[in-house]
Amino acid sequence: MKLLRRIIPIGFAIKSILLITTAVLIFHLSVVVEIIPYKHVWGGRLKSVEQMYIFQAISIFLNFLILIVVLIRGEYIQPHMPISTTIAFSWIFFVVFALSAIANVSSMDSLESKIFTPVAFVLAFLFLRIAIKEK
């Protein structure tokens, strides 16, 4: 963990997560307004537009939660929440994105597999970095 702290500064990890999450939000909004076909999300398993709206709403909510947690962790916003709570969320997001990277490998949609497997892996790694307490 000491090596990870040395290789990736926490500020870089925070800014990278904010940038990637913003791009992912734009992607999800593009799916909702049907610029991007919904067959390219959720492993190609969605069967209807109604399913797409439900799953995209969940994705958008979770991405906003990620933004809020990372903004707090980076001290860009100051809510009445202990830093330990944001660290706990960071550990949860690390696990979620690590599992997501594994799941994306078996995606029925090759586009999702090729693009979002590396994105999920990078986010997992970055969340691991911000979950590690500073000295």
C-alpha positions in Angstrom: 0.0 0.0 0.0 3.0 2.3 0.7 4.1 1.8 -2.9 0.6 2.6 -4.2 0.7 5.9 -2.2 4.0 6.8 -3.7 3.1 5.9 -7.3 -0.3 7.6 -7.4 -0.8 10.9 -5.6 -4.3 11.0 -4.0 -5.1 14.3 -5.8 -4.4 12.6 -9.2 -6.6 9.6 -8.2 -9.4 11.9 -7.2 -9.3 14.1 -10.3 -9.1 11.0 -12.5 -12.1 9.4 -10.9 -14.1 12.7 -11.3 -13.1 12.9 -15.0 -13.9 9.3 -15.7 -17.2 9.3 -13.8 -18.3 12.5 -15.6 -17.5 10.8 -19.0 -19.5 7.7 -17.8 -22.4 9.9 -16.8 -22.4 11.5 -20.3 -22.4 8.0 -21.8 -25.3 6.9 -19.7 -27.3 10.0 -20.5 -26.5 9.3 -24.2 -28.1 5.9 -23.8 -31.2 7.3 -22.1 -31.8 9.8 -25.0 -31.0 6.9 -27.4 -28.0 8.4 -29.1 -26.2 5.2 -28.1 -28.3 2.0 -28.5 -29.1 0.3 -25.2 -27.8 -3.0 -26.5 -24.3 -1.7 -25.7 -25.0 -1.6 -21.9 -25.7 -4.1 -19.1 -23.9 -6.9 -21.0 -26.3 -6.7 -23.9 -29.0 -8.3 -21.7 -31.6 -5.6 -21.7 -34.8 -6.6 -23.5 -36.8 -3.4 -23.6 -36.7 0.4 -23.5 -38.5 0.2 -20.1 -35.7 -2.0 -18.7 -33.1 0.3 -20.1 -34.7 3.3 -18.3 -34.7 1.5 -15.0 -31.2 0.3 -15.2 -29.9 3.6 -16.6 -31.6 5.4 -13.7 -29.8 3.1 -11.3 -26.5 3.7 -13.1 -26.9 7.5 -13.1 -27.8 7.6 -9.4 -24.8 5.5 -8.5 -22.5 7.7 -10.6 -23.8 10.8 -8.9 -23.2 9.1 -5.6 -19.6 8.4 -6.7 -19.1 12.0 -7.6 -20.4 13.2 -4.3 -18.2 10.7 -2.3 -15.1 11.7 -4.3 -15.8 15.4 -4.1 -16.0 15.0 -0.3 -12.9 12.8 -0.2 -11.0 15.4 -2.2 -12.4 18.2 0.1 -14.0 20.0 -2.8 -17.3 20.1 -0.8 -17.6 20.1 3.0 -20.7 18.2 4.2 -21.3 17.1 7.8 -19.8 13.6 7.2 -16.6 12.1 8.7 -13.8 11.3 6.3 -14.0 7.7 7.5 -17.4 7.4 5.8 -16.0 8.5 2.5 -13.1 6.0 3.0 -15.6 3.2 3.7 -17.5 4.1 0.5 -14.2 4.1 -1.4 -13.5 0.6 -0.3 -17.0 -0.4 -1.4 -16.5 1.2 -4.8 -13.2 -0.5 -5.1 -14.8 -3.9 -4.6 -17.8 -3.0 -6.9 -15.5 -1.9 -9.8 -13.1 -4.9 -9.4 -16.2 -7.2 -9.7 -17.5 -5.1 -12.6 -14.2 -5.5 -14.4 -14.5 -9.3 -14.0 -18.1 -9.3 -15.1 -17.4 -7.1 -18.1 -15.0 -9.7 -19.5 -18.0 -12.0 -20.0 -20.2 -9.4 -21.5 -22.4 -10.4 -24.4 -21.5 -7.1 -26.1 -17.9 -6.9 -27.4 -18.0 -3.0 -27.3 -18.9 -3.0 -23.6 -16.2 -5.7 -22.9 -13.5 -3.8 -24.8 -14.2 -0.3 -23.4 -15.7 -0.8 -19.9 -13.4 -3.7 -18.7 -10.4 -1.4 -18.7 -12.4 1.5 -17.3 -13.7 -0.6 -14.4 -10.2 -1.9 -13.7 -8.7 1.6 -13.7 -11.6 2.9 -11.4 -11.0 -0.1 -9.1 -7.3 0.8 -8.8 -8.0 4.5 -8.3 -10.6 3.8 -5.6 -8.2 1.5 -3.9 -5.8 4.5 -3.9 -8.2 6.9 -2.3 -9.4 4.3 0.2 -5.9 4.1 1.6 -5.5 6.5 4.5 -2.8 9.1 4.2 0.0 9.0 6.8 
